[in-house]
Amino acid sequence: MTKTTLNIFVIGILLVSCTKEKYKQISQVDSFVLNEGYFDHEFPDTVTKVIWEKRHQNPIKILNLFSDDTLVYLSWPIIFFVSVEDGEKFKEIELNSLAFTAPIFYENNFFYSNESNEVISVNKNTGMQNWKKKLSSSIFNEPVISNNRMFIGCSDGYVYELDISNGRILWESKIGEFPTTPLLYKNYLISGSKNGYLYVLNKDSGELQFKIPTNWMISNRPLIHNNILLVPSGELHAFNLDDGFNKIWETNFNIEIYHSPSAYDNTVYFGSAEGRFFAVKTSDGSIVWEKEFGVSILEKVSLSKEKVVFTTMEGWVYCLRVKDGEIFWGFKDKSDIPTTPIPFKNGFIFGNDIGELYFVK
């Protein structure tokens, strides 16, 4: 591998540099999912300064960017609403129970689950609880909301459809344990499971249509890109939705994928627990490019038109060129970064495990 120096900085600490061979040392809420990990804002070509920062006692666990340039984030037990431009806070809502899932916003309300197996609806303007509904077991993955209906799974394998106006259960169906966040496609609800099966239900009735085996557990939400269903299950599996969910390819990279993939322009991007990062054609699974980092890549990837950004264990953030994987920049934060970086006006926002939130350019 050719040695190429790349400029890297540690937020709030010092400027450093390294070579490519030293990687191991180094809508609304649903809009990110619906846009397949793609953002209209572009990531910066270089990162040299902190525009603003926030510090809290607890980890930053979620970032959401609304169309009015409002940033919403959770540092338990408080949800903060701030201006992206200057970080100025204009509202906060304190949750009355421990959030097991990230709050999902829909119109004037948001929804989350807690340690008591309850789904809770809260008015985002007043902070008042609308309703709560106790389900069968723990809820570890976020729901999906469509047409005033919520689809959500519990760890015991039950999947529910709820009326979001009052929490009433419209149907329930038993699939495999630890179902993923549901994916809606036409009249189908699609969910993976710990048992390695992909379940396809009728989203209006909950009736099982069929299930498809994969070779490993499915712990993260599948993705649809140009009518191709991409399923992370150890390797990445692809199914043609225009041809009855027939499998068209799967990778054979000897890897484990622990996050949902992201896709743009007929290419899917994902990292692995082994520290390898891939750009793969969605049509046939062939590799467009690959990079080795040596540190586990566990969080969802962010895409813009020209760049792909991801985080690794040990607090590294990298920005690569979409077309060939060439590195624009990378830096090491002081802690692991559990949030997916969000681009905004040639900068980006991220939060870490020690309660720090940054907007950098």
Secondary structure, DSSP 4 states (H G I P E B T S, - for coil): ----EEEEEETTTEEEEEEGGGTTT---TTHHHHTTTB-SSPPPS----EEEEEE-SS---EEEE-TTSEEEEEETTEEEEEETTT--EEEEEE-SS-BSS--EEETTEEEEEBTTSEEEEEETTT--EEEEEE-SS---S--EEETTEEEEE-TTSEEEEEETTT--EEEEEE-SSSPPPPEEETTEEEEE-TTSEEEEEETTT--EEEEEE-SS---S--EEETTEEEEESBSEEEEEGGGTTEEEEE--SS--B-S--EEETTEEEEE-TTSEEEEEETTT--EEEEEE-SS---SPPEE-SSEEEEE-GGGEEEEEETTT--EEEEEE-SS---SPPEEETTEEEEE-TTSEEEEE-
